Amino acid sequence: MSGQPALACWNCGASLADVALPISRHAFCAACGEAVHCCRQCVNFDSRVSGQCTEGRAEPPNDRTAANFCEWFGPAGGPSGGPAGDARRAADAARARLEALFGPAPDET
């Protein structure tokens, strides 16, 4: 046992145990086909910060789901990648409970 958490796809949650480390830019999830070496799978991804990246030196690409060459990439352990994944899931659960009580939020357009 290495003590490392099992890697799971940021998109579908499928195991990435078959993906060779270090993760190549050409690695894709066998279950859903999404890129693995991308912002959404990175420990630095955080949708709550400017640029959605906690690494100040990184230059985030326009598409955070596309494969990239970022030298600060570090694989996150599970779906919705990054350290903010648990907070996002908690917020999504709270939003779902509110929608169950009051219905969906009106469009803000």
C-alpha positions as CSV (number, residue, x, y, z in Angstrom):
1,M,0.0,0.0,0.0
2,S,1.4,3.4,-1.0
3,G,-0.9,5.5,1.2
4,Q,-1.9,7.5,-1.9
5,P,-5.6,7.9,-2.5
6,A,-6.9,6.0,-5.5
7,L,-7.2,8.2,-8.6
8,A,-10.7,8.7,-10.0
9,C,-11.8,10.5,-13.1
10,W,-12.8,14.2,-12.5
11,N,-15.8,13.7,-14.9
12,C,-17.3,10.3,-14.2
13,G,-15.6,9.0,-11.0
14,A,-14.3,5.9,-12.7
15,S,-11.0,4.4,-11.4
16,L,-7.8,5.6,-13.1
17,A,-5.7,2.8,-11.6
18,D,-4.8,1.7,-15.1
19,V,-3.3,5.2,-16.0
20,A,0.5,5.2,-15.9
21,L,2.2,7.7,-13.6
22,P,3.3,10.4,-14.1
23,I,0.1,11.1,-16.0
24,S,0.8,11.8,-19.7
25,R,-0.9,14.6,-21.7
26,H,-2.2,11.8,-23.9
27,A,-4.0,9.9,-21.0
28,F,-7.8,9.6,-21.2
29,C,-10.4,8.0,-18.9
30,A,-11.3,4.6,-20.3
31,A,-14.9,5.0,-19.1
32,C,-15.9,8.4,-20.4
33,G,-13.0,9.4,-22.7
34,E,-12.2,12.7,-21.0
35,A,-8.6,14.0,-20.7
36,V,-6.9,13.1,-17.4
37,H,-4.0,15.6,-17.6
38,C,-6.3,18.7,-17.4
39,C,-7.1,21.4,-15.0
40,R,-10.2,19.6,-13.7
41,Q,-8.1,16.6,-12.6
42,C,-5.4,18.8,-10.9
43,V,-5.0,19.4,-7.2
44,N,-4.6,23.1,-8.0
45,F,-8.1,23.4,-9.6
46,D,-10.5,25.5,-7.6
47,S,-13.5,27.1,-9.2
48,R,-13.7,29.6,-6.4
49,V,-10.5,31.5,-7.3
50,S,-9.6,33.8,-10.2
51,G,-8.5,31.7,-13.1
52,Q,-9.7,28.6,-11.3
53,C,-6.2,27.7,-10.3
54,T,-4.5,28.0,-6.9
55,E,-1.0,27.9,-8.5
56,G,-0.2,31.6,-9.1
57,R,2.5,30.9,-11.7
58,A,0.3,28.7,-13.9
59,E,-1.3,30.2,-17.0
60,P,-4.7,28.4,-17.1
61,P,-5.9,27.4,-20.5
62,N,-9.4,28.5,-21.8
63,D,-10.7,25.0,-21.7
64,R,-10.1,23.4,-18.2
65,T,-11.3,20.0,-19.4
66,A,-8.8,19.7,-22.3
67,A,-5.4,18.0,-22.0
68,N,-2.6,20.5,-21.4
69,F,1.1,20.8,-20.8
70,C,1.0,22.5,-17.4
71,E,4.2,21.9,-15.4
72,W,2.4,22.4,-12.1
73,F,-0.2,19.7,-12.7
74,G,-0.6,17.3,-9.8
75,P,-3.3,14.6,-10.0
76,A,-6.3,15.0,-7.7
77,G,-7.8,11.9,-6.2
78,G,-11.4,12.1,-7.2
79,P,-14.3,13.5,-9.2
80,S,-14.4,17.2,-9.5
81,G,-10.6,17.3,-8.9
82,G,-8.8,19.6,-6.6
83,P,-8.9,20.4,-2.9
84,A,-12.2,22.2,-3.3
85,G,-14.0,19.0,-4.5
86,D,-15.6,18.3,-1.1
87,A,-16.8,21.9,-0.7
88,R,-18.3,21.8,-4.2
89,R,-20.1,18.6,-3.5
90,A,-21.5,20.0,-0.2
91,A,-22.6,23.1,-2.0
92,D,-24.3,21.0,-4.7
93,A,-26.1,18.9,-2.1
94,A,-27.3,22.1,-0.3
95,R,-28.5,23.6,-3.6
96,A,-30.4,20.3,-4.3
97,R,-32.1,20.5,-0.9
98,L,-33.1,24.1,-1.5
99,E,-34.5,23.3,-4.9
100,A,-36.5,20.4,-3.4
101,L,-38.1,22.9,-1.0
102,F,-38.5,26.0,-3.3
103,G,-38.1,24.7,-6.8
104,P,-35.4,25.5,-9.3
105,A,-33.8,29.0,-9.2
106,P,-35.1,31.5,-11.8
107,D,-32.9,32.3,-14.8
108,E,-30.6,35.2,-14.1
109,T,-30.5,36.4,-17.7
